[in-house]
Amino acid sequence: MSVLIKEYLPSPSLRPYVELFWEGQFNTVNAQLLAQKVLPNGYLEAIIHLSDLHCELPGGGAYAPSSDYTLIGLFARPYEVHFKGLVRVFGIRFKPEGLLPALGVPAAEARDGFIDMEAFTGRPFRELCSRLRAAGQPRERIALSEAFLQKKLERHASELYYLNRAAEMIRRRKGLVSMDELAASAYISPRQLEREFKRKIGLTPKRYMRLARLNEVNRLLEKNSSLGLADIAYETGYADQAHFIRDFKHFTGEKPTVFLREKERFIVNPNMVG
């Protein structure tokens, strides 16, 4: 196996903002080039490299090494990442509505892109990353990250409001919720909710619902590879298998049969803990 990923839940006070922490080792076989297609999962990722060897990300028609700590924005389509040796990273997976209170940046500003985090986090985050690289165990890195984020939230977090409730409901219901039901639960009109979603998160609620459902599809495929496509379509609320296949290809660029046959080419990250 060329990719190893372990996930860890955050403390309860951070769960409105952070989905999980994770550590990954990529290109563990030290191939000359490992190319992986990363599928969208409805979250943003803060990536901190734990060694001097970095992954390479696309931009301007070419691939270039990522910064020491990179924010991977909210993608609705897959992108490819390259590894030219063993790359070790520590990641913080942010809920899109949690990025603004935690780091001061709305998710909409990082839509479909890669951002050098030093541009908006400055010296305190740089110092945190130095301590993360020096730490010996995942639990130490998680403790350091939680202390940093708790301090930021004490200064900047606002009350959880309707956008948080709506986004959490979409994920909890795995995308299977109507706009009217969603708006009613958040005590806001559907039009206002859609406007706020696009302004703060960068997607419409309906598109985010489709991402949440795709993430559940991938979680089921990771958990039980013996499930047939018809079973997956039924479990995730698709009207029929054809609709499921069209949606899967729209967000991943591949048919489900190709994905299942060539899973080693993909990084999925559908959240397996919790």
N, C-alpha and C positions, 0 to 999 in steps of 0.2 A: 504493500500500500504506500502511495507517495504522499498522502495527505492525512494528518492526524489532528483532530480538533476535540478539545474538551470544553464543556460549558459549565458555568457556575452561576447560581442565582444570587442576585444582590440582596441586601438587607431590606426588610419591609418598608422602611422609610424612603428608599430609593426606587421602589418598584413603580411608582407613577411616572418615572422618568427613564429608567434604565430597564431594559428587558433582561439582559444577562451580561456577565463577563465571560470571556473565553480566551483560550490559548491555542495556538495552532503551530504546527510544523509542516512546512510545505517543501516538496521535492526531497523527501527523506531518502530517496535512492540516489540523490546527487546526479540526476540526469543532466545532460548538457543544456537542455531546455525543456521545462515542463510548462505547457500551456493549458490553462484551465478556464472554462467558461463559468462565470459567477451568475447564478440566477437571482432575480429580484425577490426579496422577502418582505418588503414593507417596512424596513428599518434603516437606520443610518449606523455606520460603523466608524468608531474612532480606532485607528490602527496604530499601534506603537511597536516599532521594530526593536527587537531585543538583542540584535547583533548588527554588525556593519553591513551585512549583505541584505539588500532590500529586494522586494518584488518590483516588477516593472509594469507600469500602467499605461494605457493608451492616451494619446493626446497629440493633436496636430499631425495626424497621419503616421505617427511613429510611436515606439514604446520607449519610456525613460524610467530610471529608478525613481520610486516614490520618495517623498520626504521622510525624515525620521518619524514623524507622526502625522498621519493623513486622515482627514475626514472623508469617508466615502459617502456621498449623498444618497438621497432616496431615489433609487433607480426603478423604472417601470419596464426596462428592457435589459437583457443580459449584456455583460461586457467581458472581455477576456483579460486575464492577468498572466504574466510570465514570471517564471522562477528559474534562475540560472545557477542554482546551488541550493543548499539547505537554508531556508529562511524561517526564522522563529519570530512570532508576533504575539502581542497581548492585545486583546480587543475589548472595547466597550460598545455594546449594542444598544443604541438609544432608540426609544420610541420617538416617532417624529414630532409629537406634541411636547415631548420632554426635552428636546434639544435647546429650545429658547430659554426656559428657566434654569437649565443646568449649565449651559455654556454661553448664553446670551446671543445665540444665532437662530433665526427661524429656519426650519427645515427647507422652506421654499428657496432659500438662498443657496442651498447645496443640492438642488435638484439635478440628477443625472450628471454629477461631476465629482471631481477629486480636489480637495482643498488642503493646502498646507496649514495645519492647525495653528502654527506659530503666528500666522497673520492675524488671528483674532483672540488667541489665548495668552500670548506673550510669555514673559519670563516665568510666572508661577507654574504654568503647565510644562514648560521646558524643564524646570527643576524637578517636577513630578516624574517626568519621563526618565530623567537621569536616575532617580531613585528606583523606578520600576525596572530599569535595566540592571541595576546593581542587586536587586532583590533575588533571593535564591529559590523561592517557592511561589506557586500561584497564590496561596493564601496571603502571603505578604504583599503581593502586587494588588490583590483585591482590597486589602485593608487600606493601603496607601491611596488607592483610587477612591474608595468610599469616603475617606476623611477629606480628600480634596473636594469631591462633589458636594458633600454635606456642607462644607464651609461656603461654597459658591451658592448653594441653595438658601442658606441662612440669610445671605445678603440680597439675593435677587429673585427668589421664588415668589410668585404670586399665588393667590388661591387657585386651587384646581377649579376649572370652570367648564362650560358646556363643551368646548372643543375636546378637552381631555376625556370627558364622559362619553362623547360620541365615538372618538377613536378607539377607546377601550372596549366599548360595546361591539364595534365592528370586529375587533380581533377576537373577543370572547365568543361571539356568535359565528366566527369563521367566515365572515362576509355575508352571511345569510340573514339580512335584515333589510327592511324597506326604508326608503327615505322618510316616509311619514312616521314610522315607528321610531326611527333614529332621532328625528327632530323632536318628537313628543317627549322622548326620554331625556333630551337635553334642554327642554323648555325653550325652544327657539323655532322660528319658522324654517321650513326646508330651504328657502332662498337665502336666508341669512347664514344658515349652517354651511351651505355650499360656498358662499362667498368667503367665509372665514377659513374654511378648509383650504381653498385655493390660495388665499393670501398667506396663511401661516405654514401650511404643509406642502403646498405646491401641486396638489392633486385634488380632483373632485372627490366627494365621498364615495360615489359609485365606482370610480376607478380604484380607490383604496379598498373597497369591498372586494373587487376582483383580485387584487393582490393578496388580500387576506385569505381568500378562498384558494388561490394558487398555493399559498404557503401551507395550507392544510393538506392539499393534494400531495405536496412534496414530503410533508411529515408522514403521511400514511405510506407513501412509497418507500421512505427510509425505514419505517417501523416494520412493515410487512410487505416484502417484495413479491410475495406469492399472490397478492390481491390482483385480480384482473382489472382491466380498464373499465369494464362495465360496473364492477363493484366500486371502484374509485369514484366514477361519475355519480353513482347513486349516493354514496356516503357523503359527498361534498355538495349535493343539492343541484347538480346539473340536470336540465330537462331530459337530455339524452347524451349518448356517448359522442355523437358527432359534435355537439355544442362544446363538450368538455375538450375534445381534441383541438378544435379551433382556438379555444381560449388558451390552452396550454401552449400551442405553437405561437400564438400572438405574444405571449410574455417571455417565452424561452427561446424562440427561434427554431425549435425542433418539435417533431411529433413525439408523443409519449413513447412510442415503440423504439424510436432512435435513442431517446434518453435512457430507457431501461437497458438497452443493448450496450450503450457506451457510457455508463454512469461514471467511470473513472475520469472522464473528461470534464466533469462538472463539480463545482462547489455549490452546495445547496443551502446550508445553514437554515433549516426550517424550525429551529428551537426544539430541542429534544429533552430539555430539563424542565421541571416544574409541572 
